[in-house]
């Protein structure tokens, strides 16, 4: 099912499949990638209960081996509509027989999409509804149209962080695992010009524990674009398909498995463990930049 939200000049669409916000328009101008399968059929998937790939596609939970595909199962799951107003929707996913085969925990994942004065916020609330500790990772994979306007090019845009940064990206193996101890200098001064060659060579740019709490995807001359506040998340990642007219801005609580890790869920970098009855909320905010 699909639901429409509106506030002022903004309107958005959310869907129960994957619990995603799949459209954001201001005065009719679309900001979210449309999911063209010629490049990538995704739009704004929720990454839960893992982020990235597992080593050999498997993870050890309590001494038992479970299998999960990259980024977990939430993005392919049907959520239920828990609450709805004119400018917000809350979607919920709970355990099922199918999820328990891959992730043996009762849980509640609530996702609140809320339109703001000039953008939106998405908040993830994970609750441990079971009787044993609940480990999880979570993240967003929000794809923005880039370029945003006719006649522009991907290379006309850059990423601008809110603080001066000199940072390196984590490097991935061909299987999508983090290469232990391997990094490459990528960010100097807090600005990263966009170039498809970066993603052709590295696939994903992954920064961990930056000083910045936000990043702007903006046209270098006009300044129009989007700004994402990811300050509640320890990792900010960026991905596109070379040649595709979009860029994903991805706040992560968690990361792909390291090629050196034990394989135990609780040892995954940045994994969170909740006690029975405990819950945790993580949110990111997007602000639209420049007028229409």
N, C-alpha and C positions, 0 to 999 in steps of 0.2 A: 504494500500500500504506500501511497505517496501523499504527503500533506504540504500545504502551502502556508508560509509565514509572511507577515508583512509589518513594516514599520516605516512610516514616512515615505521616503523615496526608495526604500529597500524592499525587495521581496525575495524569498528563499523557498527552497523545496527540500524536504527531508523524506527519507523512505525507510520503511521497516526492514527491507533487505539490507543487512549490514549495518543498520542504524545510522546511515550516513546523511550529512547535508550535501546535496548533489547539485545545488544551484544557488547562486547569489547574484542578484541583479540590482543595479542602482540606475534608476531612470531607464530601465530596459537594457542596460549594458551588462553583459554576463562576465563574471570574474572566475567562475569555477570551470575547469576543463570538462568538456562534454563526454569524454570516454570513448573516443573513436577507436575501434579495435584495430584499425590500420596501424596504429602506434601502440596504444594501451587502452584496454577497455575499462580500467579502473578510474575512479574520480576522487574519492576521499575516504578510503578504507580505514577502519579502526583496527589497529594491531593489538591483538589480545588472544591468549595469555602470554604469547612470546612476541618478540620483535626480531625480525631477521630470520636467518636460517639456524637450524640445529645441526650439530655435528652428526653426520650420517643420517640426518633426519630424525634423530632419536634423543630422548632426554631421560635421565634417571630420576625417578620420583619415589622416595622411600624404598630404594633398592629394587624397584620394578622398572622395566623399560617401556616407554610410551613413544608413539610416533606422532609428529605433527608437521604439516607443511609450513613453508616460510610464512612468517607473520601471524600464524595461528588461525583459529577457526571463526572468530567473530565476524570477519569481513564477508563470510559466506553464510552466515546464520540469519535466521528470521527473528527480529526483535519484536516486542509488543509495545504498543503505545500506552505509556503509563500516565502521562499528563499532556495537556495541550492548551495553549492560549493563542491569542492572535499573533504573538511575536516569539513564541517559544514552543518547543516540544521536548518531552522527555521519553526516551525509548529504553527499554530494559531487555536484557538477556540473562537467562538463568540456565542452570545446568539441565542437561537432558541425558537420555540414555546414550545418545551419540557423542555428546561432549565428554561424558564420564569414561568412555573407552579411550580417549586421548588425553584427558586431564581429569584425574580422579578426585574432583573436589566439588562440593556444593558451593555456589557463589551467586552473587547478584552484580551485574554490571549495568549501571544506569548512565546514560549519555544525555546530557542536556544541551541542546542547541538553542541559543538565545540571540535574537537580533538586537544590536545596540544602535546608538544614534547614527553611526557611520561604519558599521561592520557587524561582527558577530563574535560570540564566545562559544566554545565547546568545552564542557566539563565532564570528565570521566569519574564516576564514583564506583569503586569496587568494594564490596562488602563480603566478608567471610561469614557465610551462613551455616558453616559446618562446625564440626567439633575438633578439628585438627588444624595446625597452622596452614595458611594458604599462601603459597609463593606465586607471584605473577610479575609480568612485565606488561607495559601498555604504551601505545604511541599513536600518533596521527600520521597521515600520509596525504596531506591536502594538496591537490593539484590545481594550480592557478594557471589560467591562460597567459601565455607569454610567447609572443607579444599580445598586448591587449587590444591594439587598434590596427586598423587596416594600414598597410604601407610601412609598418614597423618590422623589425627583425629581432630575433632572439638576442643577438649580440649587441643590440641597442640598450640592453638592460644590465644592471649589476646588482649585487647584494651588498647592502650597507648595514653594518652592525652598529649598535648604539654606543659602543666603546672601542677605543683603539685595540686591535687584536693582532697578535702575531702567533698564528696557530697552525698546527699540522693536522692533516686528515688521517684517520685510521685507514689502513689498506686492507682490501679483501682478497681472499683467494678466489680462483675460478668457481669454487663451490659456494661462494658467498659467506665464508667464515672470516672473522677478523684475524689477520696475520699477527701472531703474538710478537710484540717488540718492533713492529714495522710501522713507521709513519712517514709522511711526506709533507714538507712545508707547503702550505697552500694559501694562507691568509696573511697579508702584510698590511698593517695600518687600518684594518677594519673594513676594507672594500675588496670585493671579489668580482671582477668583470666576468660576464657569462660568455662561455665558449663551448660549443658542442664537443670539441676535442677533449675537454676535461672529462666529460662523462663517457666518451668513447674509450678513454684510457682507463678510468678509475671506476666506472659504473656509478658509484655513490660517493659523495663527499660527506664525511662524518666528523664533526667536531665534538669533543667532550669537554664539559666543565669550562666553558668560556666565561670570561668576565661579563660579557654582554648578556642582557636579558631579552633583547628584541633584535629583529633583523627586518630590513625593508627590501623588497623586490621592486626596483624602481627604474623607470626610463631615465637614462643618463642626462637627457636634455630637458625634458618636461617635468620630471619628478613625479609623474603619475604612476600608480602601482598599488602595492599592498604592504602593510607592516604587520608582522606577527610577533606577539609577546610570548616567548617560550620560557620565561624565567622560572617556572615551577619544574622544569625538566632538565636533567643533567646533560642531555645530548641534543644537538641540532644537526639534522641530516638534510641533504639536498640531492634530488635525483630527477633525471629525465631520460627519455629515449633520444639518442642523437637524431636531430632533424625534426623532432616533434615540437609542436607549438605549446608547450606547457613546462612548468617547473614545479616540482613538489617541495613544499616546505614541511619538514617533519620533526616535530618535537617528540623525543623518545625518553621513556623511563625504562631502560633496558637496551640491549644491543644484540647483534648476531653473536652466535657462539664463537669463542676463540679456538683456533686450531690447537691450542695448548690446554684447554680447560678440562675439568674432570668429567663433564657430562651431567653432573648433578644440578638439578634446577636451582637449588638454593645457592649454588656457587656462581650462577650466571651474573655477569657484571650488571650492577644497578638493579637487580631484581629486588622486589619488595616482598616481605612476608608479613601477613596479617594474622594476629591471634584470633581465636574464635570470637565472633561478635564485633570485631574491629572493622572499620572502614577507612578508606583513604580517597580523597578527591584531588585530582590534578586537572588544571584547566589551561587552555591557551586562548588568546584573543587575537582577532584580525581586524585591522582598521584600514579602510580604503583611503588612498592618498590621491590628491588632485581632484579637481571638479570635472564634471561631465559637460 
